[in-house]
Amino acid sequence: MANICSIIKEKRTAGQTVCHVFHGSKVLARKLQLKRLGFNDIPDELWIEINRLDAKRLLTDCLAHDLAYQINIMPEQKAQELASAFLKCFDKDTAFLTNQTHNFDNIGKGFLSWEPITNATFDTGIIAVKEGVVGILWVKDED
């Protein structure tokens, strides 16, 4: 299989997409990994842990739609396939963190609130955590 992160970055044509899967010595603590990637960390209590299904829904939404105006970037089916392929990189014991509350009953209508980890107007995604950050898929859009 081709590198899923390269495919995701190619297909999401709006804003900026950051996607990495880490192994071995590249797995670092959240604060250190985010700093290494140029992100800000937020306090532990502001990170929201979500299950794998909600991680898939969140990623599908932010891959399929622009964060600022909810303009379609790619077909929902394609975004769902990419989200699933990214999540398959992680075993069942992986935790998923996000910076935002999302209305999963109203996909395509945006998120409810968020705590930014970038200087972009809008940013969200998931961080996959298991004994350190093992993956990140984050999108940034401007108004």
C-alpha positions, 0 to 999 in steps of 0.5 A: 500500500502506498503511504497513506499520508502522501495520498491524504496530503495530495487529495485534500487540496484546501488549507494545509494537511499534516499527516504522519505515522511514527514508529520506534524511536520516532514515537515521542511524548505528546508535548515533545512531538507537537513541538517538533512538528511546529504545533502548540500543546494545550493543557491535558484537560482540553484534549478530548479523547474520542473512540475510533468510530468518532475519530473516523467521523471527525477525519472524514468530515475534515478531509471532505470539507473546508473548516472555514466554510464547509465547502466540499473538498472531496467526495464524502466516500473518498474522505471516508476511505482515506480516514479508514486507511489512516486509522488502520495504521493503529492497533485497537489499544490506540487512544485518539485525541482531538482539540474540538467538540464535534457534532457527529449527528450533523456531519458536514456542519462543522464543529462546535468549539475547539482549542487551537494548536496552530496559528491558523484560523481553524485547525483540527484533527486527531492525534493517535497515542499509545506510549507516545504519539504514534500518529497525527492527521491535522488540518489547518484552514484560513478564513 
